[in-house]
Each structure stands twice: as C-alpha cells, then as structure tokens.
C-alpha cells in the first residue's frame, strides 16, 4: 500500500495532518500529483466549525488546485488525458441527467458529486468531473487561482 501526507478533516471541523493511503484511479478517474492548492472561504468555515454542510467523517479539503496526472483510469484516456498532463477540475461533478444539467446549468445540478482532496500529495479526480488543461508556462501558485478567478469573472459578468 502506497501512502501520502494529507490534511484530513475529522468530524466536520478537526483538521489533522496525517499519513493516509494514496488514491488509485478507478474506471474513468484520474489521479493527480498536486503542485499547489488554495484555501477557499468554505475551508475557513469548515476549520471554524461554522458551516452548514454534512461532511463525511473523514474529508480531505481543497478544490482550488493544479496538478499533474500520474494515473489514468480505464476509460479516462478516451477524453484525451495522459500521464504528465497538467490539469485542474471544477468542484461540481454534474450528474448530467437532471433538468439543470440537461439545460447547460450543471452548476445547479440536483445531484452533484464533488471534486475535492487537493490538500494532499495526490488526489483523485472522479469520473464525470469537468477537467481543464493548464498551460505549462503558468506558475503553479497562479494556476491554483484559476477556479476562484473563474468564479469572480462569472460574478462580474452576471452583474
């Protein structure tokens, strides 16, 4: 069993730095070696215990990140992803079957999955996640800000 270091949240608010089992790619999954990860306002709320979410008993935070693909699960190669590609993924993993997904509003999905776990050496991007390639020339710390920048641009465009 290969292990890695990660920040793991226990019982919805207790952050611990520990050694855990390294994720493996299942069907359609990607395993990414994390280069950089950000801290979201949601992460601060989880840390303070002042959040409305039901989290699993053990949870690895981090959804603002950039990483390099190290393992490609069966079927994921059909999307053109290869080991060594630099990527990030959106936090919402849409079901693609509800009314919202069928109408291009996947961010409002009725049954979303999530793509989290970047506060670790490696993370698993689940099948169905919306994955984006990141240019090699973009520094890792800046690349980790792609998701919050996209959210900000979207907000300005709505305004």
matplotlib code that plots the C-alpha trace (Angstrom):
import matplotlib.pyplot as plt

x = [0.0, 1.4, 0.8, 0.9, 0.6, -2.7, -4.7, -7.8, -10.8, -12.4, -16.0, -16.7, -14.1, -11.0, -8.0, -5.2, -2.0, -1.5, -0.3, -3.1, -3.4, -2.7, -5.7, -5.9, -7.7, -10.9, -12.8, -12.9, -10.8, -7.6, -5.0, -3.2, 0.0, -0.9, 1.5, -0.3, -3.7, -5.5, -7.6, -11.3, -13.7, -15.5, -12.3, -12.1, -15.7, -15.0, -12.0, -14.0, -16.8, -19.2, -20.5, -23.8, -22.5, -22.8, -19.3, -18.1, -16.5, -13.1, -12.7, -9.8, -10.4, -9.1, -10.8, -8.6, -5.5, -3.3, -1.7, -0.1, -1.8, 0.1, -2.5, -5.4, -8.2, -9.8, -12.0, -10.5, -7.9, -10.8, -11.1, -7.5, -5.9, -2.4, 0.0, 2.0, -0.8, -1.2, -4.9, -7.4, -11.1, -14.3, -15.6, -19.1, -19.2, -22.6, -24.9, -25.6, -29.2, -31.2, -33.1, -30.4, -27.6, -29.8, -30.2, -26.5, -26.8, -24.6, -23.5, -27.1, -27.2, -29.8, -27.4, -23.9, -20.8, -17.7, -14.1, -12.1, -9.0, -6.2, -4.8, -2.8, 0.2, -2.2, -5.9, -8.4, -10.5, -13.7, -15.2, -17.6, -15.6, -15.1, -11.3, -9.3, -5.8, -3.4, -0.5, 3.0, 4.2, 1.6, 3.3, 1.6, 0.6, -1.2, -2.7, -4.3, -6.2, -8.0, -11.1, -11.6, -10.7, -13.4, -16.0, -15.1, -15.3, -18.6, -19.9, -18.8, -20.4, -23.7, -23.6]
y = [0.0, 3.4, 6.2, 10.0, 13.0, 14.9, 17.3, 15.3, 16.9, 14.7, 15.1, 18.2, 20.5, 18.9, 19.4, 16.8, 16.4, 12.6, 9.8, 8.0, 5.6, 7.1, 7.2, 4.9, 5.6, 3.7, 3.5, 6.9, 8.5, 10.5, 10.6, 13.9, 14.8, 18.2, 21.0, 23.8, 24.3, 27.3, 28.0, 28.8, 30.7, 27.3, 25.8, 28.6, 27.9, 24.2, 24.9, 27.2, 24.6, 27.3, 25.6, 24.2, 21.1, 17.5, 16.3, 12.7, 11.6, 11.9, 14.6, 15.9, 19.6, 21.5, 22.3, 25.2, 23.5, 22.5, 19.1, 16.7, 13.5, 10.4, 7.7, 7.4, 5.0, 2.8, 4.9, 8.3, 8.1, 8.4, 12.1, 12.6, 12.8, 11.3, 10.9, 14.1, 16.5, 19.5, 19.9, 21.3, 20.4, 22.1, 21.3, 20.3, 16.9, 17.1, 14.2, 15.2, 13.8, 16.3, 19.2, 21.7, 19.6, 18.9, 22.6, 23.5, 24.7, 22.0, 24.3, 24.0, 20.2, 18.4, 15.5, 16.8, 15.0, 16.9, 17.0, 17.8, 16.5, 18.8, 19.2, 16.1, 14.9, 13.1, 13.4, 11.5, 13.4, 11.3, 10.1, 12.8, 15.8, 18.8, 18.8, 21.7, 21.6, 24.1, 25.6, 24.6, 28.2, 29.2, 29.1, 26.6, 29.2, 31.3, 28.1, 27.2, 30.5, 29.5, 28.4, 31.5, 33.7, 32.0, 32.5, 36.2, 36.7, 34.9, 37.2, 40.3, 39.1, 38.5, 42.0]
z = [0.0, -1.0, 1.4, 1.2, 3.5, 3.7, 5.7, 6.9, 8.5, 11.2, 12.5, 10.3, 11.8, 13.3, 10.9, 11.2, 9.1, 8.7, 6.5, 4.6, 1.7, -1.7, -4.0, -7.0, -10.3, -10.7, -14.0, -15.6, -12.8, -12.9, -10.1, -9.9, -8.1, -6.5, -7.3, -5.5, -3.7, -2.4, 0.6, 0.0, 2.3, 2.7, 4.0, 6.7, 7.7, 8.0, 10.2, 12.5, 12.6, 11.4, 8.2, 7.1, 5.2, 6.2, 5.6, 5.6, 8.9, 7.2, 4.5, 2.6, 1.7, -1.3, -4.6, -5.9, -7.2, -10.1, -10.5, -12.9, -14.0, -12.7, -13.2, -15.8, -15.1, -17.7, -20.0, -19.0, -21.8, -24.3, -23.2, -24.3, -20.9, -20.5, -17.6, -17.3, -18.4, -16.1, -15.0, -12.6, -12.3, -11.3, -7.8, -9.0, -10.7, -12.6, -12.8, -16.5, -16.2, -14.1, -15.7, -14.9, -16.4, -19.5, -19.9, -19.6, -15.9, -14.5, -11.6, -10.3, -10.6, -8.4, -7.6, -7.8, -6.8, -5.7, -6.7, -3.6, -1.9, -3.1, 0.4, -0.1, -2.2, -4.6, -5.3, -7.3, -9.9, -10.2, -13.5, -14.9, -13.5, -15.7, -16.2, -17.7, -19.0, -17.5, -19.6, -18.6, -18.6, -15.9, -12.4, -10.0, -7.5, -10.2, -11.7, -8.4, -8.7, -11.9, -10.1, -7.9, -10.8, -13.0, -10.2, -9.9, -13.7, -13.7, -10.9, -12.7, -16.0, -14.2, -12.7]

ax = plt.figure().add_subplot(projection="3d")
ax.plot(x, y, z, "-o")
ax.set_aspect("equal")
plt.show()
